[in-house]
Amino acid sequence: MQVKDMTVEQLSDLIRHIVEQCLDEYFGDPDEGKEIKAEVKQQLIEQMQRREAGERYF
């Protein structure tokens, strides 16, 4: 498919995908290979459970 044949949405998605790839290649994941502390993991689990229960955050 050529760019001239793409819809605006398809072109936008393509650009978004390419930008995400470039940023990932350039910056990578700074936390890759690190372990999360048990207390932080527990806080995240509790936050996810509260959100699933309908609790709102503002």
PyMOL Python script that loads the backbone (N, CA, C, O; Angstrom):
from pymol import cmd

cmd.read_pdbstr("""\
ATOM      1  N   MET A   1       0.846  -1.177   0.000  1.00  0.00           N
ATOM      2  CA  MET A   1       0.000   0.000   0.000  1.00  0.00           C
ATOM      3  C   MET A   1       0.891   1.239   0.000  1.00  0.00           C
ATOM      4  O   MET A   1       1.886   1.295   0.722  1.00  0.00           O
ATOM      5  N   GLN A   2       0.540   2.201  -0.788  1.00  0.00           N
ATOM      6  CA  GLN A   2       1.287   3.446  -0.853  1.00  0.00           C
ATOM      7  C   GLN A   2       0.608   4.495   0.014  1.00  0.00           C
ATOM      8  O   GLN A   2      -0.588   4.405   0.292  1.00  0.00           O
ATOM      9  N   VAL A   3       1.370   5.479   0.435  1.00  0.00           N
ATOM     10  CA  VAL A   3       0.848   6.540   1.286  1.00  0.00           C
ATOM     11  C   VAL A   3      -0.340   7.225   0.622  1.00  0.00           C
ATOM     12  O   VAL A   3      -1.308   7.575   1.297  1.00  0.00           O
ATOM     13  N   LYS A   4      -0.277   7.419  -0.678  1.00  0.00           N
ATOM     14  CA  LYS A   4      -1.354   8.119  -1.379  1.00  0.00           C
ATOM     15  C   LYS A   4      -2.668   7.351  -1.320  1.00  0.00           C
ATOM     16  O   LYS A   4      -3.732   7.935  -1.526  1.00  0.00           O
ATOM     17  N   ASP A   5      -2.608   6.038  -1.039  1.00  0.00           N
ATOM     18  CA  ASP A   5      -3.804   5.213  -0.964  1.00  0.00           C
ATOM     19  C   ASP A   5      -4.349   5.079   0.455  1.00  0.00           C
ATOM     20  O   ASP A   5      -5.399   4.470   0.659  1.00  0.00           O
ATOM     21  N   MET A   6      -3.649   5.639   1.430  1.00  0.00           N
ATOM     22  CA  MET A   6      -4.048   5.493   2.838  1.00  0.00           C
ATOM     23  C   MET A   6      -5.094   6.532   3.224  1.00  0.00           C
ATOM     24  O   MET A   6      -5.143   7.643   2.696  1.00  0.00           O
ATOM     25  N   THR A   7      -5.931   6.107   4.178  1.00  0.00           N
ATOM     26  CA  THR A   7      -6.861   7.066   4.770  1.00  0.00           C
ATOM     27  C   THR A   7      -6.075   7.886   5.792  1.00  0.00           C
ATOM     28  O   THR A   7      -4.951   7.535   6.152  1.00  0.00           O
ATOM     29  N   VAL A   8      -6.664   8.956   6.243  1.00  0.00           N
ATOM     30  CA  VAL A   8      -6.014   9.791   7.260  1.00  0.00           C
ATOM     31  C   VAL A   8      -5.767   8.962   8.519  1.00  0.00           C
ATOM     32  O   VAL A   8      -4.718   9.089   9.152  1.00  0.00           O
ATOM     33  N   GLU A   9      -6.722   8.124   8.878  1.00  0.00           N
ATOM     34  CA  GLU A   9      -6.584   7.290  10.077  1.00  0.00           C
ATOM     35  C   GLU A   9      -5.437   6.286   9.914  1.00  0.00           C
ATOM     36  O   GLU A   9      -4.656   6.091  10.844  1.00  0.00           O
ATOM     37  N   GLN A  10      -5.330   5.657   8.761  1.00  0.00           N
ATOM     38  CA  GLN A  10      -4.253   4.699   8.511  1.00  0.00           C
ATOM     39  C   GLN A  10      -2.887   5.385   8.563  1.00  0.00           C
ATOM     40  O   GLN A  10      -1.940   4.856   9.145  1.00  0.00           O
ATOM     41  N   LEU A  11      -2.794   6.556   7.957  1.00  0.00           N
ATOM     42  CA  LEU A  11      -1.531   7.296   7.968  1.00  0.00           C
ATOM     43  C   LEU A  11      -1.169   7.719   9.385  1.00  0.00           C
ATOM     44  O   LEU A  11      -0.014   7.620   9.797  1.00  0.00           O
ATOM     45  N   SER A  12      -2.160   8.188  10.120  1.00  0.00           N
ATOM     46  CA  SER A  12      -1.933   8.587  11.507  1.00  0.00           C
ATOM     47  C   SER A  12      -1.449   7.404  12.339  1.00  0.00           C
ATOM     48  O   SER A  12      -0.518   7.545  13.131  1.00  0.00           O
ATOM     49  N   ASP A  13      -2.073   6.237  12.166  1.00  0.00           N
ATOM     50  CA  ASP A  13      -1.654   5.036  12.892  1.00  0.00           C
ATOM     51  C   ASP A  13      -0.233   4.635  12.520  1.00  0.00           C
ATOM     52  O   ASP A  13       0.553   4.252  13.386  1.00  0.00           O
ATOM     53  N   LEU A  14       0.096   4.722  11.241  1.00  0.00           N
ATOM     54  CA  LEU A  14       1.443   4.386  10.786  1.00  0.00           C
ATOM     55  C   LEU A  14       2.476   5.315  11.415  1.00  0.00           C
ATOM     56  O   LEU A  14       3.512   4.860  11.900  1.00  0.00           O
ATOM     57  N   ILE A  15       2.195   6.605  11.406  1.00  0.00           N
ATOM     58  CA  ILE A  15       3.124   7.581  11.993  1.00  0.00           C
ATOM     59  C   ILE A  15       3.285   7.315  13.482  1.00  0.00           C
ATOM     60  O   ILE A  15       4.401   7.330  14.000  1.00  0.00           O
ATOM     61  N   ARG A  16       2.177   7.071  14.172  1.00  0.00           N
ATOM     62  CA  ARG A  16       2.227   6.792  15.614  1.00  0.00           C
ATOM     63  C   ARG A  16       3.090   5.564  15.889  1.00  0.00           C
ATOM     64  O   ARG A  16       3.909   5.571  16.808  1.00  0.00           O
ATOM     65  N   HIS A  17       2.909   4.516  15.098  1.00  0.00           N
ATOM     66  CA  HIS A  17       3.672   3.279  15.271  1.00  0.00           C
ATOM     67  C   HIS A  17       5.172   3.528  15.053  1.00  0.00           C
ATOM     68  O   HIS A  17       6.002   3.042  15.821  1.00  0.00           O
ATOM     69  N   ILE A  18       5.506   4.270  14.024  1.00  0.00           N
ATOM     70  CA  ILE A  18       6.911   4.552  13.724  1.00  0.00           C
ATOM     71  C   ILE A  18       7.543   5.396  14.825  1.00  0.00           C
ATOM     72  O   ILE A  18       8.680   5.145  15.224  1.00  0.00           O
ATOM     73  N   VAL A  19       6.816   6.387  15.315  1.00  0.00           N
ATOM     74  CA  VAL A  19       7.348   7.235  16.394  1.00  0.00           C
ATOM     75  C   VAL A  19       7.576   6.401  17.654  1.00  0.00           C
ATOM     76  O   VAL A  19       8.604   6.545  18.316  1.00  0.00           O
ATOM     77  N   GLU A  20       6.621   5.531  17.987  1.00  0.00           N
ATOM     78  CA  GLU A  20       6.782   4.664  19.161  1.00  0.00           C
ATOM     79  C   GLU A  20       8.003   3.769  19.019  1.00  0.00           C
ATOM     80  O   GLU A  20       8.756   3.592  19.977  1.00  0.00           O
ATOM     81  N   GLN A  21       8.205   3.207  17.846  1.00  0.00           N
ATOM     82  CA  GLN A  21       9.373   2.361  17.602  1.00  0.00           C
ATOM     83  C   GLN A  21      10.668   3.148  17.776  1.00  0.00           C
ATOM     84  O   GLN A  21      11.608   2.677  18.416  1.00  0.00           O
ATOM     85  N   CYS A  22      10.712   4.345  17.204  1.00  0.00           N
ATOM     86  CA  CYS A  22      11.920   5.172  17.294  1.00  0.00           C
ATOM     87  C   CYS A  22      12.222   5.546  18.741  1.00  0.00           C
ATOM     88  O   CYS A  22      13.372   5.476  19.175  1.00  0.00           O
ATOM     89  N   LEU A  23      11.195   5.943  19.485  1.00  0.00           N
ATOM     90  CA  LEU A  23      11.398   6.305  20.887  1.00  0.00           C
ATOM     91  C   LEU A  23      11.867   5.105  21.700  1.00  0.00           C
ATOM     92  O   LEU A  23      12.741   5.232  22.557  1.00  0.00           O
ATOM     93  N   ASP A  24      11.284   3.944  21.428  1.00  0.00           N
ATOM     94  CA  ASP A  24      11.681   2.735  22.144  1.00  0.00           C
ATOM     95  C   ASP A  24      13.125   2.368  21.827  1.00  0.00           C
ATOM     96  O   ASP A  24      13.872   1.970  22.720  1.00  0.00           O
ATOM     97  N   GLU A  25      13.521   2.498  20.572  1.00  0.00           N
ATOM     98  CA  GLU A  25      14.902   2.208  20.187  1.00  0.00           C
ATOM     99  C   GLU A  25      15.872   3.207  20.823  1.00  0.00           C
ATOM    100  O   GLU A  25      16.966   2.834  21.247  1.00  0.00           O
ATOM    101  N   TYR A  26      15.469   4.464  20.885  1.00  0.00           N
ATOM    102  CA  TYR A  26      16.357   5.501  21.394  1.00  0.00           C
ATOM    103  C   TYR A  26      16.474   5.447  22.917  1.00  0.00           C
ATOM    104  O   TYR A  26      17.576   5.471  23.465  1.00  0.00           O
ATOM    105  N   PHE A  27      15.324   5.372  23.595  1.00  0.00           N
ATOM    106  CA  PHE A  27      15.327   5.437  25.061  1.00  0.00           C
ATOM    107  C   PHE A  27      15.333   4.060  25.711  1.00  0.00           C
ATOM    108  O   PHE A  27      15.904   3.887  26.788  1.00  0.00           O
ATOM    109  N   GLY A  28      14.706   3.084  25.073  1.00  0.00           N
ATOM    110  CA  GLY A  28      14.605   1.766  25.681  1.00  0.00           C
ATOM    111  C   GLY A  28      13.779   1.812  26.955  1.00  0.00           C
ATOM    112  O   GLY A  28      13.056   2.778  27.199  1.00  0.00           O
ATOM    113  N   ASP A  29      13.884   0.795  27.743  1.00  0.00           N
ATOM    114  CA  ASP A  29      13.178   0.722  29.022  1.00  0.00           C
ATOM    115  C   ASP A  29      14.204   0.887  30.128  1.00  0.00           C
ATOM    116  O   ASP A  29      14.997  -0.024  30.367  1.00  0.00           O
ATOM    117  N   PRO A  30      14.210   2.036  30.814  1.00  0.00           N
ATOM    118  CA  PRO A  30      15.219   2.269  31.847  1.00  0.00           C
ATOM    119  C   PRO A  30      15.097   1.313  33.038  1.00  0.00           C
ATOM    120  O   PRO A  30      16.039   1.157  33.815  1.00  0.00           O
ATOM    121  N   ASP A  31      13.933   0.677  33.173  1.00  0.00           N
ATOM    122  CA  ASP A  31      13.721  -0.234  34.293  1.00  0.00           C
ATOM    123  C   ASP A  31      13.942  -1.697  33.915  1.00  0.00           C
ATOM    124  O   ASP A  31      13.755  -2.589  34.742  1.00  0.00           O
ATOM    125  N   GLU A  32      14.334  -1.937  32.681  1.00  0.00           N
ATOM    126  CA  GLU A  32      14.530  -3.312  32.230  1.00  0.00           C
ATOM    127  C   GLU A  32      15.609  -3.993  33.069  1.00  0.00           C
ATOM    128  O   GLU A  32      16.693  -3.448  33.276  1.00  0.00           O
ATOM    129  N   GLY A  33      15.289  -5.184  33.542  1.00  0.00           N
ATOM    130  CA  GLY A  33      16.231  -5.957  34.329  1.00  0.00           C
ATOM    131  C   GLY A  33      16.198  -5.645  35.808  1.00  0.00           C
ATOM    132  O   GLY A  33      16.860  -6.325  36.592  1.00  0.00           O
ATOM    133  N   LYS A  34      15.448  -4.640  36.211  1.00  0.00           N
ATOM    134  CA  LYS A  34      15.349  -4.298  37.634  1.00  0.00           C
ATOM    135  C   LYS A  34      14.157  -5.020  38.247  1.00  0.00           C
ATOM    136  O   LYS A  34      13.180  -5.336  37.568  1.00  0.00           O
ATOM    137  N   GLU A  35      14.262  -5.269  39.532  1.00  0.00           N
ATOM    138  CA  GLU A  35      13.166  -5.912  40.241  1.00  0.00           C
ATOM    139  C   GLU A  35      12.366  -4.864  40.994  1.00  0.00           C
ATOM    140  O   GLU A  35      12.902  -3.866  41.475  1.00  0.00           O
ATOM    141  N   ILE A  36      11.062  -5.122  41.084  1.00  0.00           N
ATOM    142  CA  ILE A  36      10.189  -4.209  41.817  1.00  0.00           C
ATOM    143  C   ILE A  36      10.146  -4.650  43.282  1.00  0.00           C
ATOM    144  O   ILE A  36      10.081  -5.844  43.575  1.00  0.00           O
ATOM    145  N   LYS A  37      10.182  -3.696  44.182  1.00  0.00           N
ATOM    146  CA  LYS A  37      10.130  -4.015  45.608  1.00  0.00           C
ATOM    147  C   LYS A  37       8.762  -4.578  45.943  1.00  0.00           C
ATOM    148  O   LYS A  37       7.756  -4.206  45.339  1.00  0.00           O
ATOM    149  N   ALA A  38       8.739  -5.479  46.912  1.00  0.00           N
ATOM    150  CA  ALA A  38       7.502  -6.159  47.302  1.00  0.00           C
ATOM    151  C   ALA A  38       6.433  -5.162  47.740  1.00  0.00           C
ATOM    152  O   ALA A  38       5.260  -5.329  47.406  1.00  0.00           O
ATOM    153  N   GLU A  39       6.825  -4.127  48.482  1.00  0.00           N
ATOM    154  CA  GLU A  39       5.822  -3.164  48.965  1.00  0.00           C
ATOM    155  C   GLU A  39       5.248  -2.325  47.824  1.00  0.00           C
ATOM    156  O   GLU A  39       4.075  -1.954  47.864  1.00  0.00           O
ATOM    157  N   VAL A  40       6.047  -2.026  46.825  1.00  0.00           N
ATOM    158  CA  VAL A  40       5.549  -1.283  45.665  1.00  0.00           C
ATOM    159  C   VAL A  40       4.606  -2.161  44.862  1.00  0.00           C
ATOM    160  O   VAL A  40       3.562  -1.699  44.400  1.00  0.00           O
ATOM    161  N   LYS A  41       4.967  -3.413  44.695  1.00  0.00           N
ATOM    162  CA  LYS A  41       4.109  -4.351  43.981  1.00  0.00           C
ATOM    163  C   LYS A  41       2.765  -4.474  44.685  1.00  0.00           C
ATOM    164  O   LYS A  41       1.719  -4.485  44.036  1.00  0.00           O
ATOM    165  N   GLN A  42       2.791  -4.565  46.012  1.00  0.00           N
ATOM    166  CA  GLN A  42       1.552  -4.680  46.780  1.00  0.00           C
ATOM    167  C   GLN A  42       0.703  -3.422  46.626  1.00  0.00           C
ATOM    168  O   GLN A  42      -0.517  -3.521  46.495  1.00  0.00           O
ATOM    169  N   GLN A  43       1.311  -2.260  46.640  1.00  0.00           N
ATOM    170  CA  GLN A  43       0.573  -1.004  46.453  1.00  0.00           C
ATOM    171  C   GLN A  43      -0.100  -0.970  45.087  1.00  0.00           C
ATOM    172  O   GLN A  43      -1.249  -0.545  44.969  1.00  0.00           O
ATOM    173  N   LEU A  44       0.602  -1.412  44.068  1.00  0.00           N
ATOM    174  CA  LEU A  44       0.034  -1.437  42.717  1.00  0.00           C
ATOM    175  C   LEU A  44      -1.136  -2.415  42.623  1.00  0.00           C
ATOM    176  O   LEU A  44      -2.143  -2.129  41.974  1.00  0.00           O
ATOM    177  N   ILE A  45      -0.997  -3.556  43.267  1.00  0.00           N
ATOM    178  CA  ILE A  45      -2.083  -4.538  43.276  1.00  0.00           C
ATOM    179  C   ILE A  45      -3.303  -3.965  43.977  1.00  0.00           C
ATOM    180  O   ILE A  45      -4.421  -4.103  43.480  1.00  0.00           O
ATOM    181  N   GLU A  46      -3.106  -3.325  45.122  1.00  0.00           N
ATOM    182  CA  GLU A  46      -4.219  -2.733  45.866  1.00  0.00           C
ATOM    183  C   GLU A  46      -4.881  -1.615  45.065  1.00  0.00           C
ATOM    184  O   GLU A  46      -6.107  -1.497  45.062  1.00  0.00           O
ATOM    185  N   GLN A  47      -4.091  -0.808  44.398  1.00  0.00           N
ATOM    186  CA  GLN A  47      -4.638   0.267  43.573  1.00  0.00           C
ATOM    187  C   GLN A  47      -5.478  -0.316  42.429  1.00  0.00           C
ATOM    188  O   GLN A  47      -6.560   0.192  42.133  1.00  0.00           O
ATOM    189  N   MET A  48      -4.989  -1.360  41.798  1.00  0.00           N
ATOM    190  CA  MET A  48      -5.715  -1.999  40.707  1.00  0.00           C
ATOM    191  C   MET A  48      -7.032  -2.586  41.221  1.00  0.00           C
ATOM    192  O   MET A  48      -8.058  -2.486  40.548  1.00  0.00           O
ATOM    193  N   GLN A  49      -7.009  -3.188  42.391  1.00  0.00           N
ATOM    194  CA  GLN A  49      -8.220  -3.769  42.968  1.00  0.00           C
ATOM    195  C   GLN A  49      -9.239  -2.681  43.303  1.00  0.00           C
ATOM    196  O   GLN A  49     -10.436  -2.859  43.075  1.00  0.00           O
ATOM    197  N   ARG A  50      -8.767  -1.555  43.844  1.00  0.00           N
ATOM    198  CA  ARG A  50      -9.683  -0.445  44.152  1.00  0.00           C
ATOM    199  C   ARG A  50     -10.314   0.104  42.874  1.00  0.00           C
ATOM    200  O   ARG A  50     -11.502   0.424  42.842  1.00  0.00           O
ATOM    201  N   ARG A  51      -9.507   0.208  41.832  1.00  0.00           N
ATOM    202  CA  ARG A  51     -10.024   0.712  40.557  1.00  0.00           C
ATOM    203  C   ARG A  51     -11.065  -0.249  39.986  1.00  0.00           C
ATOM    204  O   ARG A  51     -12.107   0.180  39.489  1.00  0.00           O
ATOM    205  N   GLU A  52     -10.778  -1.555  40.060  1.00  0.00           N
ATOM    206  CA  GLU A  52     -11.734  -2.555  39.566  1.00  0.00           C
ATOM    207  C   GLU A  52     -13.021  -2.553  40.385  1.00  0.00           C
ATOM    208  O   GLU A  52     -14.086  -2.895  39.872  1.00  0.00           O
ATOM    209  N   ALA A  53     -12.925  -2.170  41.652  1.00  0.00           N
ATOM    210  CA  ALA A  53     -14.108  -2.111  42.520  1.00  0.00           C
ATOM    211  C   ALA A  53     -14.903  -0.829  42.295  1.00  0.00           C
ATOM    212  O   ALA A  53     -15.970  -0.647  42.881  1.00  0.00           O
ATOM    213  N   GLY A  54     -14.385   0.060  41.445  1.00  0.00           N
ATOM    214  CA  GLY A  54     -15.124   1.275  41.098  1.00  0.00           C
ATOM    215  C   GLY A  54     -14.704   2.501  41.856  1.00  0.00           C
ATOM    216  O   GLY A  54     -15.309   3.558  41.681  1.00  0.00           O
ATOM    217  N   GLU A  55     -13.693   2.408  42.693  1.00  0.00           N
ATOM    218  CA  GLU A  55     -13.217   3.564  43.431  1.00  0.00           C
ATOM    219  C   GLU A  55     -12.575   4.541  42.450  1.00  0.00           C
ATOM    220  O   GLU A  55     -11.835   4.132  41.556  1.00  0.00           O
ATOM    221  N   ARG A  56     -12.855   5.813  42.615  1.00  0.00           N
ATOM    222  CA  ARG A  56     -12.359   6.813  41.681  1.00  0.00           C
ATOM    223  C   ARG A  56     -11.217   7.607  42.313  1.00  0.00           C
ATOM    224  O   ARG A  56     -11.168   7.814  43.526  1.00  0.00           O
ATOM    225  N   TYR A  57     -10.309   8.041  41.453  1.00  0.00           N
ATOM    226  CA  TYR A  57      -9.155   8.811  41.890  1.00  0.00           C
ATOM    227  C   TYR A  57      -9.210  10.185  41.257  1.00  0.00           C
ATOM    228  O   TYR A  57      -9.446  10.321  40.056  1.00  0.00           O
ATOM    229  N   PHE A  58      -8.991  11.201  42.073  1.00  0.00           N
ATOM    230  CA  PHE A  58      -8.937  12.571  41.552  1.00  0.00           C
ATOM    231  C   PHE A  58      -7.820  13.317  42.182  1.00  0.00           C
ATOM    232  O   PHE A  58      -7.610  14.490  41.874  1.00  0.00           O
TER     233      PHE A  58
END
""", "prot")
cmd.dss("prot")
cmd.show_as("cartoon", "prot")
cmd.util.cbc("prot")
cmd.orient("prot")
